[in-house]
Amino acid sequence: MTISEAKAIEENFYRKSNPSKEDEFMYVEAMDYLISEEKNPADMMSLGGYYYELKRFDLAQKYYEMASSYGSEEADECLGYIWYYGRTGERDYEKAYKYYSRAMERGNLVCTYKIADMYKNGYYVEKDYDKYVSMIEDLYPKVKYSRNLGAPLPEVFTRLAKIRTGQSRVSDAVDLYFIAKDFLAQRLSYNAFFGNLNIMKWMIDDLYELIDFDIECFDFYDLYFLLKRPVKVRFFYNGMEQNLESVMEEESVVIHFNDNWYRDRDEFFQKACIGNERLTAIYDSLENFEVI
């Protein structure tokens, strides 16, 4: 393998919304080769991110620590997440604070809202809700006009929406949720990362605590609301009818779509496809949703 061949494999891998096992094997081989040859922290972060999405957090941590040793700000952000959520089996808020703070001092906006969360919850630092609110308010103008889908607009907007709800500014909160929903849907069309899907799920649940669900007008991600209970839905893709059903099985709801069964909403949004295209990748081409 040459460096140019490895980079071509990497580029081809990221073009696919639903790569095969062979694609994944070749990608790992290519990235390991690039890391050994070029020592580029961006490649370490890419491979670490791949393992994080697979929830192989021990391997993700290995490559994040490698990238951090080369001065990667993004690696410090990711290591903060590893320790904040105890991804490898142990929560350590002191280590999370250390990594988040180091990246925040370099202008990292994600780590800034995570430090704000730590003040909200009293993790390692003294609980201070006013400081939390102040930090989120300060972040809002820094992300409100973002066009880069990697920017933490949905994360900041959803936090601010909850703050506005607590201030009885429900209309403002709803506006923030709708903007965040559209932005996050675009991000998910490129990568259906489980963390972003969780943000979307929680956002939809929070949104429809504030407004009534319109059964006559809803879209793909509104299925997070509908699929919490038994329902049949029809929609169209490229003129072809698609049928989706959620049913009770013992005490939980399972989902049936295109001859496949999914154990819950999370698995459906993570894996459901039409042909070889994940629904999250083609969400804006799914039309005419209706309950039947």
N, C-alpha and C positions, 0 to 999 in steps of 0.2 A: 504494500500500500504506500502511496505517496501522499504528501500533504495536500496536493490539489485534488486527488481522488477522495481523500477523507473529507475535505470541505464540500465536495460535490454530494457525498452521501449525506452529510449533515443538512445541506440545503434541501435535498430531495425529501428527507424525513419530515422537515417542518412544513413542506407543501401539502402534506396529506392530513386530512382531518381524522382518519381512522387507519393508522399504519398497521401493517401485518406484523406477526412475530418475527419474521425474517427481517423486515425493515428495522425493527427495534434492535435485533441482534447486531445488524450491520452498523446501526447508529452508535451503539455502545462501543463496538470495536473501533470505529472511526474516531470517536471522541477520546478514548483512551490513548490512541495513537497521537492525536494532536496535542494532548496534554503532555505526553512524554517528550514530544519533539519541540514544542514551542513554549511550554510553561505559561500559557496565556490564561489569566484568571477568568476571563469571559467564558472560555471553554470549560473550565472547572465548574463555573456557575451553571452552565447549560446542562452538564451531566448531573450535577447535584439536583437541579430542578427536575430533571427527568425522574430521578429516583424518589424525590419528594412527592411527585404526582402519583407514583406507584405505591406510596406510603412505605417505602423502604428507607426509613428515616435514618438508620445507622449509616447507610451508604451516602445519603444526602449530606449528613453532617461531615463525613470524611472529606467530601469535595468542597463543602463550604469552608471548612477549617483550612483546607489547602489554599483556597482563594483568598481567605482572610489574611493568611500569612504573606500574601503578595500585595496587601493593602486594599483589597476590594471592599468598598463601602456597602455594596449590595450583599456581600457575604456576611457582613456584620448584621445587616437587617435580617437575613435568613437564619443566622445562628440565634438571634434574639427570639425568633419564632420557635425554633427548636426547643429552647429552654423555657419560654413562656408557657407553651402548651404541653411540655413534657413529652415531646414526640418520641424520644428514645426510652421512655419509661420513668423519667425523673423530672419533675418541675423544679426549676431553680430561678426564682424571680430576681435574685441578685445578679446572676449571670445574664439573664435577659435584659435587665436594666443596664448593665455594663455595655453590652453589644448595641442595644438600641441607642443609648446615650452617645456612644462613639460615632455612630452613623448620623444621629440627629445633629451633632455639632458640625458635621460636614454638609448640612442642609437637607438631609434625607427626610422627606415629608411623611413617608410611611412610618418611620420610627418616631416621628414627632407625635402622630396620633396614637401610637402604641404606648409611648410614655404618658400621654394624656390619659389613656385607659388605666394605666397603673395608678395614677393619682385618683381616678374615679373609684377604683376598686380597693385602694389601699394595699397594693401588691409591692412589697419591699419598701415603699415610701408611705408616709402618712396620708391617709385618705383626705382628699381635698377636692370636693366637687366643683367649687368655684374656679379653681385652677384648671380643672378639666374643661369646663365650659369656655374659659378664656383661651385655652390652647386651640380648641376646635374652632372658635370664632376667628382666631387669627389665621388659621389654615384656610378658611373658606375663600377669601379673596385670592389666595395663591393657587387654587385649583379650579375656580368657577369657570374659567374660560379655556380649560385644558382641551386639547384635541388629541394628544398622545394617549392612546388607550391604556398605556401602562400607568398613567397618572392616577393617584388615589382619589379621584373625584367621587366615585360611589361610596367609598369608605368614609370620607369626610361628610358627604351630603347625608348619608343615612344617620350618622351620629348627630349632625346638626338638626335633622328632622325630628329625632327623639327629643332633643333639647327644646325645639319649637313646640312640640306637642305638650311638653311639660309647662311651657309658658302660655298655653291655651291659644297658640297661633297655628291652628290646625290647617288652614288653607296654605300657609307657607310650608308647613311640613309636607303636605300632599304634593305641592309643586316640586319640592326637593326630591321626594321619592320618585316621581315620574321622570325627572331628568336623570337621576341615578340609574333607574331601570333601563332607560334607552342606552346610556353610555355602557353599562355593564353587559347588556345583550350584545353590543358590538364587540366588546372584549372577548366574550365567550365564543363568538363565532370563529375566532382564531385558535382558542385553546379552552377546552371545557375543564379547566382546573377545578378540583373539588372545593377548594376554598372559595373561589368566586361563585360557584353554584350555591354554596351555603349562604353567601351574602345575598344572592338573588332570592333564595327561599325565604330567608328571614325578612327581607325587604317586602316581599309580596304579602307575607302574613301580617306585617306591621301596617302596610298600606290599607289592607281591607279591614283592619280594626278601625280605621278613620273614615272610610267611605264605603258605600254599598257596592257590592259586586254587580256589574251590568251583564246579565246573562245574554243580552242581545249583541254585545260588542266586547269581545275579549281576544287576546292574542296568545301566542305560544307560552310565554312565561307566566301568564295568568293561570295556566294549568296547575301551577304549584298550589293555587287556592282550590281549584275544582277537584284535584285528585286526592284530596284528604278524605274523601268519602266516595261511595259508589256512584259512578256516573258513566254515561256513554257520550263520546264526542266524535264529531265528524269534521274533517277539514280537507283541504285540497293542496296538492303539490304538483306543479306542472300539468294542471288539469286533471290529475288522477285523484280519485277519492281515497282518503285514508281514514281508518276507523280505530278508535282508541277506547278502551274500557278499563275502569277500575272496579274491583269487586272485593267484598269482604271475605277474608279467609281466616277463620277463627277470630282473633281480636284485632287483626291488622288489615290494611288495604293493600292488595297487590294489583299490578297493572299489566294489561295484555295489549300488545301492539305488534302488528305484522308477524304473527305466529310466535312471538317471543313473550315470555313472562318476566316481569321485573318485580323484585320483592318489596319495593317501596318507591316513593317519589325520587329519592336520591339516585337509585340505580337507573331509573328510567331516564332522567335528564343526563346522566353520565354516559349511558351506553346506547340509547335508542337510535336507530338508523333507518333511513330509506335507501335501499341499495347499500352502497358503501359510504354514504354520507351521513354523518351524525346530524341529528335534528338541530342541535345547537349551532352547527356550521351553516345551516340553510334556513334558520329561523325566519328570516325576512322574506323568504319565498313560500312560506306556509300561509295559506289564505283561507278565508271564509269559515272560521271556526264556529261551530254551533253545537249545542247540547241536543241530543236526539233521544 
